[in-house]
Amino acid sequence: MTKSAKAPPVPATDRTPYALHRHHRPRRRRPQHAGRRPLATVWSLHTDVDDWPAWNAGIDRARLTGPLAVGTAFTWLTHGMSITSTIRELVPGKRIVWDGTVQGIIGTHVWTFEPTDAGVLVHTEESWSGDPVDAAVDELTTALRTSLQSWLDCLKARAEQPA
């Protein structure tokens, strides 16, 4: 198991689904079941960065620059923005955290995976900060909400396809 410093904790009383702040304070995103596929299948889909464009309509290109490990960078193109992100925490089969900066927006994205009797429960938290966020909080909150929901929907749809 490879691990680095953990992302900032989410206060237990905070139920705001999306967050845009000058300081990174990720907020809880409602979980979504990713189908009845085994955890290993859902984890593999989600962490195969190079394959994201095949199942996530919001991603045009993605390339991991090395092994899936803390410190490895990946580049991806989403909504016309080319982003370089770095994996900051990795607990195989359970949690992955990455961060990156694009157009003055600093983002941190946390994903957790939990097997349940009903299938795999996927939690995602993301925060954006920076001057562009401060200048357009409402617009970017909507963009973040839409992006996260789309990603979850795409992951679930792909996970539910026959093997």
Secondary structure, DSSP 8 states (H G I E B T S, - for coil): ----S------TT---S-EE-SS--------EE--SS-HHHHHHHHH-GGGHHHH-TTEEEEEE-SSSSTT-EEEEEETTEEEEEEEEEEETTTEEEEEEEETTEEEEEEEEEEEETTEEEEEEEEEEESHHHHH-HHHHHHHHHHHHHHHHHHHHHHHHS--
